């Protein structure tokens, strides 16, 4: 605590919100009752950003001598970047983060599993730090377990290639053989082995395994999982098997169905707690259709990604109003959040996908800051956090942000 106070004094900032959030030992498990998520018997909403790079990044070339895999530009984010991300989420009024590379990390030398059955303990350092700092900031984590795509951090194509299927996303996204990821017993067993290696890892900062740590409130089967050609053919039998396996290792975790879109055949899977969809662009019609599909199924609904910068869809205001008005929606997460290239606090990390939020960037336009403020107001309304004034100016997040120990 003395170090924390000294850091605040050194930055010239006293942010009462840093001390008002629960610490790791106080985080209670998130449970589901019907379509609602609860913490200590009270409704809890999962609102926050997607921050996909917390475990492994692709956007920064590190100093010479630091781990770097040039073919995919993979590197480990600094602890300063990770901690700043937690402070930014807190400033936004968020309660959680959806973090892809906290769980998806296969197929390159910096991954958790660079080769079949091989565990790279060094790759856990940034993940461990992210989980630890999230807990200290009172922020929970939703962690996908595999990616539908063939990106730098890995995904289902790694498991396919390891099993002898010469497939790439660029060449074979329509190839029926990609269904082998879901149906091939050897591949399913290998994926389960990866999940077990991840969930049984013990974090030296907390002395808890990921299965035990309530900071990780849920695991998601994957990110935007589909079949050939982008259809929603993620077999129900596979979803059930993976959900049962995760619950067997971590009975207190919630399980999110990571199928891209709502598959009605998944709604009767007992182990699935939450179903989700993604929105590019935001669409109240699509959201309404999803809610009608899940009505009466006793599942919670989560808008896992949405494009917050607009572009042909409905307004954020109308999208948020529908979410806030539905008891079945347990939360939502925008795509996606970045900060400074800390410890270099003079530059922001660039990611040019058209949806990057650089919180606190002086170069942000008035419209960008208006949208960020709108998101903050929405998060506060969803979380019913009475300690944060949703109409106040966007809080300043110091760089470097306080490391909470």
WOVEN-V349299 format. One record per helix or strand of 3 or more residues. SS is the DSSP state (a for helix, b for strand). FROM is the first residue (numbers start at 1). TO is the last residue. If there is no record, write none. Layout:
((SS;FROM;TO) (SS;FROM;TO))
This chain:
((a;2;11) (a;16;20) (a;24;26) (b;30;33) (b;36;39) (b;46;50) (a;70;72) (a;79;91) (b;96;98) (a;100;102) (a;121;136) (b;140;144) (a;156;162) (a;169;172) (a;176;183) (a;185;199) (b;216;220) (a;228;230) (a;236;249) (b;254;257) (a;264;266) (b;274;279) (a;284;294) (b;300;307) (a;316;324) (b;329;335) (b;344;348) (a;366;383))
